[in-house]
Amino acid sequence: MGELATAAAAGAADLQAVGEAARAALPHGTVRSIDVERGAELVLRVRSDRLLDVLALLRDAPQFAFEQLMDICGVDWPERPLRFDVVYNLLSLSRNQRIRVIAEVADGGTVPSVAGLWACATWFEREAWDMYGIVFEGQTDLRRLLTDYGFEGHPLRKDFPLTGYVEVRYDEERKQVVYEPVKLMQDFRNFDFLSPWEGMTTLPGDEKVHQNRIEIEGPKQP
């Protein structure tokens, strides 16, 4: 266990050194924070207006060599003024290291598209816009990807209703798929979540016992 702990500490120190080197190579204030989470995950929080500079450095500089963009995703924090985190997961094959770069953006704000650095970013940016409504400035193909073209809203926002805004059904008379506002057919109901056995005061078949008792003993006198 001592050797494993020593190796883990050395790995965390290496990742911290990578983060500090990136901070030193960029203009002052570009990197807001450096964290090594769980002892093995390097996380840089950066200014969104400097995002392209950060990612280009991490990709092209030999001491970093994070050649591959593995994913772009969003995180919704509705209570924050800068509501969304835009998360970039990068991989260095030559160094066998990963890094997570996070930029914050307000609802209605924009972050620069990184499709010029990685062509695959177009798919990830379309997905993040579809699910969260995050706009990527310079992205020329910002279309729905996981939802339909007529979909309203962004379903991974935490204030998006579980029922959605629009329902889709096939209209037999019109012989086509139609979009309509969601209509709840019944009021919200409260459930006690009791099992059928817990909620029962009599069991099936008890009425026969009561009837036999009446036939033998006669009706009870008031």
C-alpha positions as a printed NumPy array, in Angstrom:
array([[  0.   ,   0.   ,   0.   ],
       [  2.905,   2.326,   0.694],
       [  4.234,   1.968,  -2.85 ],
       [  0.78 ,   2.587,  -4.331],
       [  0.306,   5.701,  -2.232],
       [  3.728,   6.974,  -3.247],
       [  2.987,   6.373,  -6.927],
       [ -0.391,   8.119,  -6.646],
       [  1.198,  11.118,  -4.942],
       [  3.862,  11.3  ,  -7.666],
       [  1.184,  11.143, -10.371],
       [ -0.804,  13.933,  -8.737],
       [  2.361,  16.032,  -8.468],
       [  3.069,  15.497, -12.178],
       [ -0.439,  16.639, -13.088],
       [ -0.129,  19.684, -10.844],
       [  3.14 ,  20.534, -12.596],
       [  1.399,  20.303, -15.986],
       [ -1.258,  22.726, -14.795],
       [  1.296,  25.175, -13.412],
       [  3.283,  25.017, -16.663],
       [  0.146,  25.853, -18.654],
       [ -0.613,  28.767, -16.343],
       [  2.932,  30.102, -16.744],
       [  2.778,  29.833, -20.55 ],
       [ -0.451,  31.827, -20.829],
       [ -1.191,  35.524, -20.151],
       [ -1.733,  36.367, -16.499],
       [ -5.251,  35.629, -15.29 ],
       [ -6.121,  33.254, -18.128],
       [ -6.131,  30.201, -15.835],
       [ -8.426,  30.904, -12.894],
       [ -7.707,  27.732, -10.918],
       [ -5.82 ,  24.428, -11.045],
       [ -7.117,  21.331,  -9.267],
       [ -6.137,  17.672,  -9.205],
       [ -9.382,  15.926,  -8.331],
       [ -9.405,  12.407,  -6.865],
       [ -5.643,  12.465,  -7.123],
       [ -5.706,  11.693, -10.845],
       [ -7.829,  14.247, -12.746],
       [ -6.293,  17.579, -13.735],
       [ -8.878,  20.369, -14.015],
       [ -8.186,  23.873, -15.331],
       [-10.79 ,  26.608, -14.997],
       [-10.103,  29.302, -17.57 ],
       [-11.534,  32.544, -18.892],
       [-13.992,  31.886, -21.713],
       [-12.586,  34.737, -23.84 ],
       [ -9.144,  33.052, -23.723],
       [-10.446,  29.546, -24.377],
       [ -8.994,  29.183, -27.871],
       [ -5.539,  30.27 , -26.674],
       [ -5.638,  27.709, -23.858],
       [ -6.758,  24.797, -26.021],
       [ -4.356,  25.634, -28.871],
       [ -1.458,  25.686, -26.4  ],
       [ -2.488,  22.372, -24.828],
       [ -2.794,  20.758, -28.252],
       [  0.292,  22.112, -30.014],
       [  2.98 ,  22.658, -27.349],
       [  5.236,  19.556, -27.115],
       [  5.354,  19.678, -23.313],
       [  1.555,  19.187, -23.204],
       [  0.603,  17.369, -26.442],
       [ -3.099,  16.925, -25.664],
       [ -3.795,  15.984, -29.257],
       [ -7.308,  14.575, -28.963],
       [-10.573,  16.236, -28.012],
       [-12.595,  13.447, -26.433],
       [-15.767,  15.31 , -25.507],
       [-17.471,  18.647, -24.916],
       [-20.338,  18.758, -22.456],
       [-22.298,  21.208, -20.334],
       [-23.235,  21.512, -16.66 ],
       [-26.198,  23.619, -15.53 ],
       [-25.979,  25.688, -12.333],
       [-29.225,  27.728, -12.41 ],
       [-28.4  ,  29.699,  -9.256],
       [-25.142,  31.129, -10.676],
       [-24.886,  34.355, -12.712],
       [-22.615,  32.44 , -15.113],
       [-25.079,  29.6  , -15.369],
       [-23.237,  27.012, -17.458],
       [-19.921,  25.212, -17.306],
       [-18.623,  24.202, -20.726],
       [-16.298,  21.232, -20.19 ],
       [-13.572,  20.127, -22.631],
       [-12.006,  16.699, -22.049],
       [ -8.613,  16.284, -23.719],
       [ -6.317,  13.262, -24.048],
       [ -2.563,  13.084, -24.624],
       [ -1.655,   9.748, -26.173],
       [  2.075,  10.395, -26.053],
       [  2.026,  11.351, -22.343],
       [ -0.854,   9.087, -21.307],
       [ -2.558,  11.973, -19.508],
       [ -5.961,  13.601, -19.503],
       [ -7.026,  17.134, -18.708],
       [-10.387,  18.796, -18.176],
       [-10.713,  22.45 , -19.191],
       [-13.78 ,  24.33 , -17.904],
       [-15.075,  27.716, -19.032],
       [-18.105,  29.465, -17.553],
       [-20.771,  31.207, -19.628],
       [-23.971,  33.064, -18.787],
       [-27.372,  32.061, -20.114],
       [-27.584,  33.856, -23.45 ],
       [-23.812,  34.341, -23.602],
       [-21.417,  32.69 , -26.029],
       [-18.18 ,  30.74 , -26.005],
       [-15.914,  30.463, -29.066],
       [-16.253,  27.387, -31.216],
       [-13.218,  25.085, -31.24 ],
       [-14.167,  23.386, -34.53 ],
       [-11.157,  25.098, -36.105],
       [ -8.895,  23.173, -33.723],
       [-10.75 ,  19.845, -33.827],
       [-13.216,  19.096, -36.615],
       [-15.073,  16.629, -34.372],
       [-16.034,  19.537, -32.089],
       [-18.944,  20.366, -34.397],
       [-20.851,  17.304, -33.205],
       [-20.118,  17.98 , -29.539],
       [-21.065,  21.67 , -29.829],
       [-24.313,  20.819, -31.572],
       [-25.158,  18.406, -28.771],
       [-24.345,  20.957, -26.046],
       [-26.491,  23.572, -27.786],
       [-29.33 ,  21.088, -28.271],
       [-29.334,  19.925, -24.642],
       [-28.444,  23.185, -22.819],
       [-28.858,  26.079, -25.242],
       [-25.155,  27.017, -25.021],
       [-24.229,  29.07 , -28.092],
       [-20.819,  28.553, -29.708],
       [-19.689,  31.658, -31.556],
       [-18.33 ,  30.85 , -35.012],
       [-20.062,  27.483, -35.261],
       [-21.777,  27.555, -38.667],
       [-23.729,  24.299, -38.241],
       [-25.549,  24.836, -34.939],
       [-28.553,  22.554, -35.5  ],
       [-30.527,  20.102, -33.403],
       [-28.744,  16.787, -33.039],
       [-30.463,  14.587, -30.441],
       [-33.935,  16.131, -30.563],
       [-36.197,  16.824, -33.533],
       [-36.004,  20.004, -35.611],
       [-39.331,  21.218, -34.232],
       [-38.382,  20.57 , -30.59 ],
       [-38.876,  23.451, -28.156],
       [-36.469,  24.123, -25.288],
       [-33.335,  22.372, -24.085],
       [-34.087,  19.203, -22.109],
       [-30.993,  18.984, -19.86 ],
       [-31.594,  22.369, -18.281],
       [-32.683,  21.852, -14.703],
       [-35.748,  24.072, -15.146],
       [-37.018,  22.112, -18.159],
       [-40.386,  20.497, -17.281],
       [-40.529,  16.705, -17.157],
       [-43.512,  16.737, -19.522],
       [-41.786,  18.992, -22.045],
       [-43.617,  21.728, -23.948],
       [-44.721,  19.848, -27.064],
       [-46.039,  16.332, -27.623],
       [-45.84 ,  14.379, -30.867],
       [-48.512,  11.983, -32.089],
       [-49.752,  10.442, -35.29 ],
       [-53.049,  11.942, -36.488],
       [-55.093,   9.218, -38.159],
       [-57.383,  11.699, -39.936],
       [-54.554,  13.818, -41.336],
       [-52.319,  10.771, -41.917],
       [-49.256,  12.548, -40.571],
       [-47.272,  13.246, -37.413],
       [-48.46 ,  16.409, -35.647],
       [-46.959,  18.553, -32.905],
       [-49.261,  19.879, -30.175],
       [-48.865,  21.599, -26.805],
       [-48.687,  19.148, -23.933],
       [-52.113,  18.42 , -22.451],
       [-52.271,  16.569, -19.141],
       [-55.398,  14.401, -19.182],
       [-55.766,  14.281, -15.39 ],
       [-54.835,  16.365, -12.397],
       [-51.742,  15.57 , -10.422],
       [-52.401,  12.792,  -7.934],
       [-50.737,  11.954,  -4.645],
       [-49.817,   8.32 ,  -4.104],
       [-49.336,   6.638,  -0.722],
       [-46.928,   4.068,  -2.222],
       [-48.36 ,   1.278,  -0.059],
       [-48.229,  -2.193,  -1.478],
       [-51.648,  -3.76 ,  -2.243],
       [-51.264,  -5.98 ,   0.842],
       [-50.394,  -3.119,   3.204],
       [-53.338,  -1.04 ,   2.036],
       [-55.943,  -3.789,   2.413],
       [-58.053,  -4.191,   5.564],
       [-59.714,  -7.395,   4.316],
       [-58.375, -10.131,   2.097],
       [-60.088, -11.639,  -0.951],
       [-62.425, -14.394,   0.218],
       [-63.194, -12.816,   3.607],
       [-66.736, -11.975,   2.444],
       [-67.496, -15.709,   2.266],
       [-66.439, -16.167,   5.875],
       [-68.731, -13.337,   6.966],
       [-71.633, -14.78 ,   4.969],
       [-71.159, -18.269,   6.449],
       [-71.052, -16.793,   9.938],
       [-74.355, -15.007,   9.344],
       [-75.969, -18.182,   8.05 ],
       [-74.829, -20.188,  11.098],
       [-75.138, -17.643,  13.89 ],
       [-77.776, -15.399,  12.385],
       [-77.614, -11.639,  12.052],
       [-76.225,  -9.729,  14.989],
       [-78.843,  -8.099,  17.225],
       [-78.611,  -4.347,  17.657]])
